[in-house]
Amino acid sequence: MLPRERALRAIHFNHPDMMPVECYAAPTGLHEHGERLAELLSRYPTDFGDTTHVTVPHPRPEDLDENGRYHAFSTDAWGVVWEHNIFGAWGHPHRRPLDDWANLPAYRAPATPPMSGPEFEAARAAAARHKETYYLRHGGGMLIETMRSVRRFEDVLMDIQDDTPEINRLADLIVEYDEKLIAHALALDVDGISFGDDWGTQEALMTSLPVWRRFFKPRYERLFAPVRAAGKDIHFHSCGQVTDILPDLAEIGVNSIWPQLLLYDLPTLAGQCRDLGLAIALHIDRSHLMTYGTPEEVRGNVAEVASVFRKPDGGAWWYIEIDNGFPWENVVALFDAIYSHR
């Protein structure tokens, strides 16, 4: 079975020959572990893309101080200035364009990829080549993540609670931008489109469920509608405890979720998602286990997760992302264990 078919079958509960594996070659982990991680990636086939020829990234010399410590600033397409203290990591907003709503009338979304011309044709050809072997997924944008990047987070939450005209205008501007990303991805004939917003704290949603349903659910439904109409998959990532919105996500068309597993009772999560028809990307805990655990604990956790989620009809796949701070022995144990539980 080719990787693309395996992934499609797993996502749609249609009896894959084994559990698929997805691996993101994170720059933080590649920089820390170097060529040995690149070599490890080349030895383990994945189902969402080719990881046999990844290169190890390095920081620019000007971003290192006299003691070799990394410190850099970057400006993204939304005009947010980010401060980075770990090479390859997302960083923290240093200066935001919309902390003052007076800047909103002149604020514009970034440019989106072209829908015609040489660049588009090259992207479409690359997509077709990818799909000959692998499942192809593109990003459909982020909503709350973008909102709290361009404006102070606590102000965003208060504005949402108050349902101000300004916060609605900002949300709609982001949705309009994301719609263009989605149209581009659909024009490339991708298999699925990913969305990501971290909605949970360690215990509950960051907003009340009624507020989420009032402000965000209709906007997600608007974004998901063309994906559903095209018959493509919708993937949704959300860190934190988001049990309360899983039925809503399934209702508006989400096919899979990528949750933060350690915050859930695994059998309960597995049962709920199976009842809702939601496949699950299984990401072994990196906040504690991969950083502070032992190889034996890593292997044991993979075995536990597999015992709950590995089913003959599918509904799950493994997701691997190696960060900085993971002992090399844990990295090796993770790959060995996952590829032993497919």
C-alpha positions in Angstrom: 0.0 0.0 0.0 1.4 3.4 -1.0 1.8 6.0 1.8 -0.9 8.3 0.4 -3.5 5.5 0.4 -2.4 4.4 3.9 -2.9 7.9 5.2 -6.3 8.3 3.5 -7.5 5.0 4.8 -6.4 5.8 8.3 -8.1 9.2 8.3 -11.4 7.7 7.0 -11.5 4.6 9.2 -11.0 2.4 6.1 -8.6 -0.3 7.1 -5.0 0.8 6.4 -2.4 -1.9 6.2 -0.6 -0.3 9.2 -0.7 3.0 11.2 0.8 5.9 9.1 3.6 8.0 10.4 4.0 11.8 9.9 7.3 13.5 10.8 8.0 17.2 11.0 11.7 17.9 10.7 11.7 20.8 13.3 14.7 23.2 12.9 15.2 23.3 16.7 15.8 19.5 16.9 17.8 19.4 13.7 20.1 22.1 14.8 20.7 20.5 18.2 21.1 16.9 17.1 22.7 17.7 13.7 23.5 15.1 11.0 22.6 12.1 13.3 19.0 13.2 13.3 19.0 13.8 9.6 20.4 10.3 9.2 17.8 8.9 11.5 15.0 10.5 9.5 16.4 9.1 6.3 16.1 5.5 7.7 12.4 5.7 8.7 9.9 6.2 5.9 6.9 8.4 6.5 3.5 8.7 4.8 3.0 12.5 4.5 6.3 13.4 2.8 9.9 12.6 2.0 12.2 13.1 5.0 15.3 11.4 3.5 17.1 14.5 2.4 16.6 17.1 5.1 19.4 19.5 5.8 20.6 20.8 9.1 19.9 24.5 9.6 22.3 26.9 11.4 21.8 30.4 12.8 23.3 33.5 11.2 26.6 34.5 12.8 25.2 38.0 13.4 22.4 36.4 15.6 25.0 35.0 18.1 26.5 37.1 20.9 30.2 37.0 22.0 29.4 34.0 24.1 27.6 32.1 21.3 24.1 32.7 22.7 21.4 33.0 20.2 19.2 36.2 20.2 17.4 37.5 17.1 14.4 39.5 16.0 12.2 38.9 13.0 9.2 40.6 11.4 6.4 38.4 10.0 4.0 39.1 7.2 1.4 40.5 9.6 3.8 43.1 10.9 4.5 41.4 14.2 8.1 41.8 15.5 9.2 38.5 17.2 12.0 38.0 19.7 13.8 34.7 19.5 16.0 33.2 22.2 16.1 29.6 20.8 17.1 29.1 17.2 14.3 27.6 15.2 11.6 28.2 17.8 8.5 30.4 17.3 9.5 33.1 19.8 7.4 35.8 21.5 5.8 38.9 20.2 8.0 41.9 20.9 6.0 44.5 19.1 2.4 44.1 17.9 0.8 46.3 15.2 -2.7 46.4 16.8 -2.1 47.0 20.5 -3.7 50.4 19.6 -6.9 50.1 17.7 -6.2 53.4 16.0 -4.0 51.4 13.6 -6.8 49.1 12.5 -8.3 51.3 9.7 -5.0 51.2 7.7 -4.1 47.6 8.6 -3.9 45.1 5.8 -3.5 41.4 5.6 -0.4 39.9 3.9 -0.3 39.0 0.2 -1.4 35.4 -0.6 0.1 33.0 -3.1 -0.7 33.6 -6.8 -3.5 31.7 -8.4 -2.0 31.7 -11.9 1.4 32.2 -13.6 4.7 30.3 -13.4 4.9 30.2 -9.6 1.4 28.7 -9.4 2.1 26.2 -12.2 5.3 25.1 -10.5 3.4 24.6 -7.2 0.7 22.6 -8.9 3.3 20.4 -10.6 5.1 19.8 -7.3 1.8 19.0 -5.6 1.0 16.4 -8.3 4.4 14.8 -7.8 4.0 14.7 -4.1 0.6 12.9 -4.4 2.1 10.2 -6.5 3.4 8.8 -3.3 2.4 10.8 -0.3 -0.6 12.4 1.3 -0.6 16.2 0.6 -1.8 18.7 3.2 -1.5 22.5 3.2 -2.2 25.0 5.9 -5.4 26.9 5.9 -4.3 29.6 8.4 -4.9 30.3 12.1 -7.5 32.5 13.7 -7.1 33.1 17.4 -3.3 32.5 17.1 -3.1 35.4 14.6 -5.4 37.6 16.6 -3.2 37.2 19.7 0.0 37.8 17.8 -1.1 41.1 16.3 -2.8 42.3 19.6 -2.1 41.8 23.2 -3.7 38.5 24.3 -5.6 39.7 27.3 -7.0 42.6 25.3 -8.1 40.1 22.6 -10.0 38.0 25.1 -11.7 41.1 26.6 -12.6 42.4 23.2 -14.2 39.0 22.3 -16.2 39.0 25.5 -17.4 42.5 24.8 -18.0 41.6 21.1 -16.5 44.9 20.0 -16.7 46.1 16.3 -12.9 46.2 16.2 -12.3 42.6 17.2 -15.0 41.5 14.7 -13.3 43.4 12.0 -9.9 41.9 12.8 -11.4 38.4 12.9 -13.1 38.9 9.6 -9.9 40.3 8.0 -8.0 37.1 9.1 -10.8 34.9 7.8 -10.8 36.7 4.4 -7.0 36.1 4.2 -7.4 32.4 5.2 -10.1 31.9 2.6 -7.5 32.9 0.0 -5.0 30.4 1.4 -7.7 27.7 1.2 -8.6 28.6 -2.4 -5.0 28.3 -3.3 -4.6 24.9 -1.6 -7.8 23.6 -3.3 -6.5 24.8 -6.7 -3.4 22.7 -6.1 -5.7 19.7 -5.4 -4.4 18.9 -2.0 -5.7 15.9 0.0 -6.4 17.9 3.1 -6.1 21.3 4.7 -4.8 21.9 8.3 -6.0 24.6 10.7 -4.4 25.3 14.1 -5.6 27.3 17.1 -4.6 26.4 20.7 -7.9 26.7 22.5 -7.3 25.0 25.8 -5.6 25.6 29.1 -4.4 22.6 31.1 -8.0 22.0 32.3 -10.5 23.8 30.1 -11.2 26.2 27.2 -9.7 29.7 27.3 -13.2 31.1 26.6 -16.6 29.9 27.7 -18.2 27.5 25.3 -21.1 29.9 24.5 -18.6 32.6 23.6 -16.6 30.2 21.4 -19.8 29.2 19.7 -20.9 32.7 19.1 -17.7 34.3 17.9 -15.5 31.5 16.4 -17.7 28.6 15.4 -19.4 30.5 12.5 -16.1 31.7 11.2 -14.6 28.2 11.3 -17.7 26.9 9.5 -17.2 29.6 6.8 -13.6 28.5 6.4 -14.4 24.8 6.3 -17.3 25.1 3.8 -15.2 25.2 0.6 -13.0 22.4 1.8 -16.0 20.2 2.5 -17.6 21.1 -0.8 -14.4 20.0 -2.6 -14.4 16.7 -0.8 -11.1 17.3 1.0 -10.0 16.5 4.5 -10.1 19.1 7.3 -7.4 18.7 10.1 -7.5 20.7 13.3 -4.7 21.1 15.8 -5.4 22.5 19.3 -3.2 22.3 22.4 -4.8 22.2 25.8 -8.0 20.5 27.1 -10.6 21.0 24.3 -13.0 18.2 24.9 -16.0 20.6 25.0 -15.5 21.7 21.4 -14.8 18.3 19.8 -18.5 17.7 18.9 -18.8 21.2 17.4 -15.6 20.6 15.3 -17.0 17.3 14.0 -20.4 18.9 13.3 -18.8 21.6 11.0 -16.7 19.1 9.1 -13.4 18.4 10.8 -12.0 15.0 9.9 -9.1 14.7 12.3 -7.7 16.4 15.4 -4.1 16.7 16.7 -4.6 17.0 20.5 -2.2 17.3 23.5 -2.6 13.7 24.6 -1.3 14.0 28.2 -4.3 16.2 29.1 -6.8 13.5 28.4 -7.9 10.1 29.6 -6.8 8.2 26.6 -9.6 5.5 26.4 -12.2 8.3 26.9 -10.7 10.4 24.2 -10.4 7.5 21.8 -14.1 6.5 22.3 -15.3 10.1 21.9 -13.4 10.7 18.7 -14.4 7.3 17.3 -18.1 8.1 18.0 -17.6 11.5 16.3 -15.7 10.1 13.4 -12.6 12.1 14.2 -9.3 10.5 13.4 -6.4 11.5 15.7 -2.7 12.4 15.2 -0.9 10.8 18.0 1.9 13.1 19.3 3.9 11.6 22.2 4.3 14.2 25.0 7.3 16.5 24.4 6.8 18.9 27.3 7.9 16.4 30.0 8.3 12.8 28.8 10.6 13.4 25.8 12.6 16.0 27.7 12.9 14.5 31.2 11.8 10.8 30.8 13.9 7.8 30.2 14.1 5.7 27.0 12.2 3.0 28.8 9.4 5.4 29.8 9.2 6.6 26.2 8.8 3.1 24.9 6.3 2.3 27.5 4.2 5.4 26.7 4.2 4.6 22.9 3.1 1.0 23.8 0.3 2.4 26.0 -0.9 4.8 23.3 -0.8 2.1 20.6 -2.9 -0.2 22.8 -5.6 2.4 22.9 -5.6 3.9 19.4 -4.3 1.2 17.1 -7.4 -0.4 15.5 -7.8 -2.5 12.4 -10.1 0.0 10.7 -7.7 2.9 11.4 -8.6 6.3 12.8 -5.1 7.3 14.0 -1.6 8.0 12.9 1.7 8.7 14.6 3.1 12.3 14.6 6.8 12.8 15.4 8.4 16.2 16.1 11.9 16.3 17.6 12.5 19.5 19.6 15.6 20.9 21.3 16.2 19.5 24.8 15.4 15.9 24.0 18.1 13.5 25.1 19.4 11.6 22.0 18.6 8.2 23.7 14.9 9.3 23.9 14.9 10.3 20.3 16.1 6.9 19.2 13.7 5.2 21.6 10.8 7.2 20.2 11.5 6.2 16.6 12.2 2.6 17.4 9.0 2.3 19.5 6.7 4.0 17.0 7.9 1.9 14.1 7.4 -1.2 16.2 3.8 -0.2 16.9 2.4 0.5 13.4 
